[in-house]
Amino acid sequence: MSEVAERAVNSASPSVVIVAGEASGDATGARLALALQRKLPGLVIEGVGGRQMAGAGVEMLADSSRWGAIGIADALAKIPRVWHALRRLRARLMDRRPLGIVFIDAGGVNMALLRMVRGVPIKRMYYMPPGSWSRKPRSRALPELVDMIATPFPWSRDLLSGGRARVEWVGHPVVEMVQPQLTRAEAYRRYELDPDRPVVAIAPGSREQEMRYVLPLLARASALLARDHPSAQFVAPVSDTVYEKRIGDTFGRFGLPLTLLHGMDYDALQLADVAAVCSGTATLEFACLGTPMIIVYKAGTLTTIQFVLFRGVIGGQWRAGMPNIIAGRDIVPEFLWRFARPEPIARELSSLLNDPTRRERMRSDLAEVRKSLGDGSASERTADLLLDLIGAQA
């Protein structure tokens, strides 16, 4: 029996660490923590993440909710804070020696940490590896740095196999997350929305740069849409309470009443007839709800150049929206960079509201995307793989 397995078997309270390097991985880390607790109640779980992981009972070592960066300039500004936190985390890992560590997405942070702890005898799993959405051959670095990879896409399993790491397709955790608990009738009453009037969801993103560029763009587009559809009701998920007043004030400047939601509140969002969504994981959440949508993104000049050069010209991937990337075709309209302007966004939303046949066709396409994301057991399967890896099966 290996030293790690002996420690797992003999320890009364084995421990693992989950590192969600930015806000987008926080919900995934929380669900994984809950699955691990169900399977092995004595497991001590520490982590780097945000309020959702903390709410799941994870003992927080650092708050990464402000670590997310878009583009080189944004990333450079955050390096000192993140680097200091990673050094402290490395010291703790060397001192406490947990049985395993799980890295979730956030390649910029987690690949750096992986190399920092390369010599520490801890079992390593990468859950939702960066760039796993791509169908093109991946770098061979990751499979040599970890013991196991749990990937959300079946094609990623094939592309990442062949190295030292065991690679398994577990599905995407978004499928299990997007589960409204209220019926539509109950939700209309709960959120005081009129079922005879259209509901428009506006999802402006979760990062500071998105608040700066995407939020005002969507607010102006919503004001234009309201002229053609004065009965429209607007709802907006707020990723972090720090942005709640900012979003409310931005829409308030246009005289638009807005129902603010705490996070991706699926009970309310299931009511949306159409949505305007900042490119990111939220597009998959709306896809799982079957909501006809448009995808929007805008950022600063350096970030735009970076996308066009590295992801577009060099990487050959001009689509930004995950539903389109997964489908391999344009099923959802995208308004990106210089094409992201209030007028065409408002016209596209209006067109969707006016065309029930088009909305139904998009719902059908989004249902196919959802099928490719697995059966909704990603957290359970990943928890089983981790416990097997550290030799601590319940």
N, C-alpha and C positions, 0 to 999 in steps of 0.2 A: 504494500500500500504506500502511495506517495506521501510525502510530508504534509502537503496541503490537505489530502484526503484524511490523514490521521487527525489533523487539527480540526477538520470539520466534524468528524465522528466523535471526537473526545470533548469538543467544546460544548458547554451547556448553553451558550448564547453566541453562536457564530455571527459574524458581521460582514456586511458588504457595503460598498459605497456606490452611489449612483450620481453621475455627473451630467447634468443637463446644462450645457454651456451657454444657453440663452433662453429667453422666455418661451420660445416655440416648443422646446422640449420639456417644459415643466409639466404639462398635462400628461405627456407620455411617461415621464418618470414617476408621477403620482400614481398612475394606474399600475405600473409595474410594481411599485412598492406595495400597493394594496394586494396584488396577486401573490407576492412573496409572503406577505403576512398571513394570508389565508392558508397557504401551503405549509409554512413553517413559522408558527406563532412566536417562537423564541428568537427569531432572527433579528439582530440589531441592524437597522438600516440608517446609514448616514448619507449626506448628500450635498451637492451643490445644485441649486435650483431656485425656485420662487415660492410664491404663496400656496400653489396647489400641492407641491411636494411637502411643504410644511404641514398643510392641512391633512395630508395622508399619513402623518405620523413620522415623517423622516426627520432625523436629528440634523439640522442644517449646519453645514460647515462654512458656507459662503452663499451670498445672494447673487445670482447671475442674471437677474431680471433686467439689468441695464447693460449687460455685456454685448448684446446683439448689435452688429454693425452691418451697414450696407455700403460697400465701396471701400477703396483704399484709404481715403482721407478720414472717414468715420472710424475705421479700424485703428489707424495710427493714433488717433486721439485717445483711444481706450486701452492701448497697450500697457501703459504703466500700471493702471489699476488692476487689470486682469493678470498681468505677469506677477505682481505682488501676491495676489490671491493664489495663483498656481504654485508659487514657491512655498507658501504656507501649507497648501494642501499636500504637496510632495513630502514635506517634513513630517506631517501628521501620518501619511501613509507609511513612511519608513519607520516611524515610531510605533504605530498601532498594528500594522500588518493585518488588514482585513483579509478575509478569504478570497474576496473577489471585488472587482471594480467594473462598473458598467458605464460606458461612454455613450451618450445619446446625441446623435446629429452633431451640429456645431463644429465642423471640421477645423476651423481656424483656431479654436480653443483646445479641442480635444486631441487633435494630432500633436499639438505642442506638448500637452500634458503626457500623452502616451510616450513620447520620446524622453521626457523628463524622468519617468518612472520605469524606464526600460530595464534597469538592473534590479528593481525591487521584486522579490518573489511573491507576486500576487497574480491570480488568474484574471485574465482580461477578456471582456466581451464588448464588442461594439454593436449597439442596437441602433438601427436606422443609420447606416453609414452615409457620410456625405456624398452627394452626387449619385446615389443609388437609383434615382429616377432615370438616369441616362442609359440608353441602350448601346452606347459605344464602349469599347474596352476601357477598363479603369487602370489606374496606377497599381502596381503590384506592391506598393509599400505597406498598405494597411493589413493585408493577410499575413504579413510577416511580423507585424507588431502585436497582434492579438492572438488569443487562443480560439475564440469563437466569434462569428459574425451572425447576427440575426437581422435579416434584411426584409423590408416591406414589399419588395417587388420580385416576382419570380425570375425575370431576366437578370436581375442583379446577382442572384445566387449563382447562376452559371458564369457570369463575368468575373466574380470574385473568387471562384473555386480554383483549386490547383496549387495553393500555397500551404503554409503550415496550419492556417486556421481552418476549423470546421465551419462551414457556411450553411445556414438553414434559412429557408423562406418561411416567415411567420405571418405574413400579411401586415396590413397597415393598421395601427391603433386607432386611426380616425374612425374606422367602421364601428368599433365598439363604443366610442365616445358619443357619436351622433345618434342618440336614442331619446327622443322626446318622451317625457313622462305624462304629459297632459294630452287629452284629445284636442282636436282643433277647436271644438266648441268651448271646451273648458279654457283653452288658451285665449280665445277672443275675450272671454269674460275676465280672466285674470289680468290681462294687460289693457283692458278697456279699449279694445280696438273694434271697429265696426266691420262685421263680415260682408257687408254690402259695398264696402269701399276698398280700393286696391291698397295693398301693403307693399312698401318698397324698403328693402333692407340696404343700409349703407354701412360697409365695413371698411374703415379707413386705415387699418393696419395696427401694428403694436409697437413700432419703434419711433424714436424721436424724429428721425428723418422723414418718416411717413406722416407724422403729425404736421411737419413743416410743409411738405409738398403735396401729399395726397389728400389730406383732410380738407383744406380750402378748395381744392379742385372739385371734390365730390359735393361739397356744400354749394358751390356755385351751380354745378350741374343739377343738383336737386331743386334749387330755386327756379331754374329754367323749366325743369320737368313739371313743377307745381303749377306753372302758368297753363300748360296744356292739360294737366290732370289735377285740377284744384281739389279734388276729393281724396288725393293720395295721402296715405298715412305713412310716416317715416319712422323706422326703428333703426337703432345703431348699437352694435355690441361694443363695449368699452373694455379693452384688454387689461387696463390697469386703472385703478381709481384716480391716479394722479392725472390722467387725461380726461376725466369725466367733465370737469368744468370747462376745459378747453374745447371739447367737442360741442358741448351745449351752447357755449358762447359763440362759437363759429357759426353754427346753424341759426342761432338767435339773431345774428346780424342781418340775416336774410329774412327774418320774420317767419321762419319755418318751425312749427311745433315738431318736437322730436321725442320719441320714447327711448330713453337710454337703458341699455341692458347691461347687466353685470356679466362680462365675459360673453362667450358664445352660448347664449341662452337658447338652446334648441327648442324649448317649448314655445318661445315667441317667434323664433326665426322660421319655424315650419310654416308660419302663416304668410311668409313673403311670397308675393306673386312674381316679383323680379328682385334682383340684387345687383348692386355695384360693389365689387369686391377688390380690395388691394391684393395684388399678386402675392401668394404665399400659401401656407397651410390652410387658411380659411377657405380658399377656393375648393379644396377637397371636402371640407366640411359642408359647404353649400351643395357640392356635387352629391354627397351622401343624402342630403335632404331632398335632392331632386329639384333644386331651385334654379329656374332659368336666370342667367346672370351675364354680366359683362365683367371683364377683368381689366383693372386699371393699375398703371404704375408710372410714377414720375419721381425724379430725384435730381440731385445737383449735377453739374457738368462733369466732374471727375467720375462719378458713379456711372453716368450715362456712357461716357467714353469707355470705361472699363467693361461694361456689359457688351457694347457693340464690338469692341476689339477682341476680348478674350472668349466670351460666350458665343458671340455671333460669328465674327470673321474667322477666328481660330477654331472655336469649338463647333461651329456649324449648327448651333441651336438658337434660332431666332425667336422661337416661342418662349413666353415667360410663364403662362398659366399651366399649372400642373394638370388639369383635366385635358388640355390640348396636347401636352407632352405625352401623357399616358395613352391617350387615344391615337396619337400619331397623326392627327389631323385637326383642323380648326373647327371645333364644335361650339366654342364659346368666343365671341368677339373680344379682341384685345385692343386696348388703347394705351400705348406705351410711349414714354419719353416725349418727343415733340408732337406726337399725335394725340397725347392725352390733354384734351381741351374740353371745357365745359359744354360747348355747343354740340359737338358730335356725340359726346357721352349722353347728354340729355335726349338727343334724337334717337339714339339706339335704345335707351330704356323706354321711351315712348312707343317706339315701334314694337318692342316686345309686349308691352301692355296692350297694344291695339290688335295684336295678332295671336289669338289662342292656338292656332295651328302650329305656328312657329315655336311657341312655348312648349307645346306637347312634344314636338320633334326633339327639342333640346333636352327635355326630361328623359326621353328614351335614350338619347346618346349618353347622358350623364349616368343613367342606370347601368350602362355597359362599363363605364369607368369604375363605378362602384364595385361591380363584380370582380374586376381585376385586382381589387385591394384586399381580397381574402374574405374569410367567413366571420370575422369579428372576434377572433380568439388570440390576437397578437400578444396581449399582455400575459395571458395564461401560458401560452406556448413558450414565450421568452423566459418567464419565471421558471418553468420546468427545465429549460436548457441551462439556465444559470445555476440552478441547484444541482443539476447533474454535473456541471463543470467544476463546481467547488466541492463536490462529494458530500453534499448536505441535503440529500433528498429527505422529504418528510416521511 
